[in-house]
Every structure is written in structure tokens, then in C-alpha cells.
Amino acid sequence: MSAQVERPYHGSLLDLRTHGWVLDQSWPGLFDLYVKDGEARAELSPELNAIQNALTRGHSIDEHDAGRLERALLMSCVIGIEGGTGDSFELDYWRRYVGNDVAVVLGPVVEKILAAKTSRRAELAAMGLVNLMKRAAKGLVRVKFPRSTRGNARTKDRCTPKALLAILHARALCEVLRRLPTKREVRRSLEMAGFGYGKSKGIKNLWNSLFVRAGLSGLPD
């Protein structure tokens, strides 16, 4: 798959180019490959990063609201830290970004509370808001204290979703090879680390399903 360099640059402090890295290759939906002083660093696309965040924090990859609220909370902290020294234009951008996430996630929940015909229904809607906040907060806890992955390969597979491991291995291979790894290469890397499917039936379908769950179906075969 050919790489396209198309990611716009706005001078954000979160952009590696602000810190001297050069965007060498970009594969939309997968990775951006940066180089600096002979080193290579592969960054996840927003889509792949969302999947990794969901898997890391224990959210379902289909549960967007908790991850989105968690991101808003985290960015609120960053804005607070950078508020006294950061560029006002950049900070305004991120404030709007956070405000949009909060409105999209919490707006419908608050609307249910306000539209409730009985106090019981309003309380149930409010509990939905509380539970959503709890899931987002637990995600932040997992950022600070990641789950342990000690033990044998089977134990590791329970603690760390195999889809997350696939993303980590694909990213590492991208940095080493300085190109997109193939699915075959990612599979070999996982198997060598003890995270294969052994002699399971329908093994081809299992691997195909894994790449879909990990957001890596766009890798070349």
C-alpha cells in the first residue's frame, strides 16, 4: 500500500512536527510515520487510536460515549496546565474541541432528564449520566494504573485483549520496517510472542476477525 503525506499541520503542541520530527509517510486510518535524527516513530491514526483507547480502558470499541467523555476530561486537564503558557489560538481550538465532545455526549442524556414525565424516569435518566461518568473515570484510572500482564501467555491474553496486542505489534513493526507491515508479518510476530491461536479450528477466520477488531484490516496481506 502506497503512503500518502496529507496530514495538515497547525503548530499544535501535540503534533510531533512541533518538536522536530518530520512526517515521512502517512497511511490514513492506520499509521503516520515520523523520522528524526535517524529514528522512526509510528503514530496511530485517530481511528486506530480510538480503538486502542477503548481496548486499553476496558470499554467496548462500539461504546463511543465513555471514551469521548474520557478524552474531554483528559484534554480539560491539559488545557488547565497549558492555560498560562500556551498559544491562545491553539487553546481556543482545544476548548471548542472539548466543548463539542461534552455537548455530543452529555446533551442527549440531559435532554432525557428534562423531558421526563415523572421523577422516577428523570432519576433513571440521571443514573445513566452517573454510570457514563463512572465508566469514563475508570478509563482514566486505567491510564494511570494499566492492568498487569504478568503470567503465562494464556493469562496475558485474558488481561490484555489480543486486538490491542495486534495494534502494538503492528506499530512496532511499522517503526522497524519503516513501512506498513503485512498481516502475515503481524501474525508471525504475535505467534512468536506466544499470542497465536494454536491449532484452533477455523484459524484463518479467527485471524481475519482479529484484524477487523483491531482496526488493522487495511494492512496488506
N, C-alpha and C positions, 0 to 999 in steps of 0.2 A: 504494500500500500504506500503510495507516494505521500510525502509530508507536505503540508501547506503552512506557511508562516502567515497567519492572518489575525492573531490576537492583537487588538488595539492597545495602545499604551497611554495611560492618563497620568503617570507620575505617582501612582499610589505607593504608599509605604509598604503595602502588602505585595507589591509586584517585585519579583526578583531583579528585574531590569533596573530598578531604582538603586540596587545595591551592587551594580557592576556586572551582573550576569547578562548574557546575550541569548536571545531566543533563537535557537538553531533550527529546530524543526517543530512542527505542530500537527497533531492528528486530532481534529475536532471530535469530541466525545470520548477521547481516550487519554492521551498524554501531551504535554508540552515539554520539549527537551531543551534545557538551558546549558550553556557552557561558560566556564570562567577559569582562567589560568590552568588549562588542561584538564579540569574536572568537568563532569557531566552530572546534571541533576534533572530527574524526570518529575514533573508536577502533574497531578491529576487534573483532568478536565472538571468543570463544575458538576457535570452529570455523574462522573465516576467518584468524585469527592463526596457527593451526596449519598451515594450507595455505601462508601466506606464509612462515613459518619454514622449512618443508620446501623450498620453491622457492628461497629465498634461500641456504640452506646446501647446496644440491645434493642433498638427499635426495629420494627418491620420495615423493609425497604418500601413498602406501599403506604406506610404511615408517615405522611409528609408533614403534618401539623406539628408534632412534637419536635422533629428535627429542625423545622423552620423557626419555632419559638426558641429553641435552644440556641440557634445561631444568632437570633436577635438579642438574646440575653448576653451572649458572649461578646458580640460586637458592641453592645452598650457599655460593657466594661472597658473595651479597647478605646472607645470614644472618650470615656471618662478619663482614662490615663493620658491620652494624646491631646485632650482638650486644651491644655495650656500651651502646648508647643507645636501642634500640628498645623498644617495649612488649612485655612478656614474653608476654602472651596472643597478640598478633599473631605474635611469633616462634615460639611453640609451634605455632601453626596452620601456618606455613610449614614448620617442621621435620617435622610429620606429613605435609604435602603432598609434600615431597622424599622422605621415607622410603617413602611409598606408591609413588611413581614408581620408586624404586630397586628395591623389592621386586617390583613387577609386571614390570619389565624384566629384572632380573638373576636373580630367583628361579628361573625355568624353566631358564635356562642353567646355573646352579649345580646344579640338580637333575639335569640330564643328565650332568654330570661325576660326581656322586656315584653315579648309577645305572649308570654304565658298567661293563660286564663285563670289559673289557680296558683296559690302559693306553693302547693306541692309540686306542680310542674316547674315552677320557677326554681325551686330548690334542687330538683333533679338536673335542670339545665346548669345550675351553678356548680353542682358536683362534677359535671362534665368539664367545666373550666378548671376546677381544682385538680382533677385527675390529669388533665392535659399539662398543667403546670408541674405536677409531680413527675410526670414522665420526662419532661424537659429538664427538670432539676436533677433527676437521676442520671441523665445523659451527661450533664456537667460533672457529676461526681465521678463517672467512669472516665472522663477526660483526665481528671486529677489522679485517679487511682484505677488504672487499667486492670482488667481481670488477669489473674495469674494464669500462665500457660505451662506451668511446670508439670512434669509427669511424662508418661509414655505417649506415643503418637495418638492412641485412641482417646486418652484423656484430653490431649491438646485439641483434638478435633471437636470435643464437646465444648471446651471453653472458648475456643476461637473458631468462628464459622469458617468452613472451608472456602467459601466465596471471598471472605476477607483475606485469607492466605493467598488465594489466587491473585488478588489485586496487588498484594505486597510483593509476590514473586515476579509478577509481570512488570511492576515498576522497577525492581532491582535489575531485571534483565534488560529493560529499556536503557537504563543508565550504563550498564556494562557494554552492551552491544551498540549503543548509540543509534538505535533504530527500533521499530516496533518488533517485539518478539512474536513468534508464531504461537498458535495454540499448542502445537506439538512441543515446543520448547518450554512453555509454561507447565504443561502436563509433566514433562520429564523432570523439571525442577521440583515440582511438588512430590512426585513419586520418589525422587532421590532423598527428599527430606522426610519421607515416611507418611505423606499425606495423600496417598493414592486410594484407589477403590479395590485394590487386591484382585480377587477373582470373582468379583460380584457379577451377577447376570446383567446383561444389557449395559455393559460398561461404556460403550460408545455414547448411549443416550445419557448416562449419568454425567459424563464429561461435558457433553453439549449443554445439558441443563445447568451445570455449574458455571460455565462461561456466560450463559444468559443471566443467571442470578448475580454474577459478579460484574455485569455490565461490560464484559470483555468479548462479546460475540462479534465485535467489529475487528478483532485481531485476525490477521491472515492465518489460514490453516497450516 
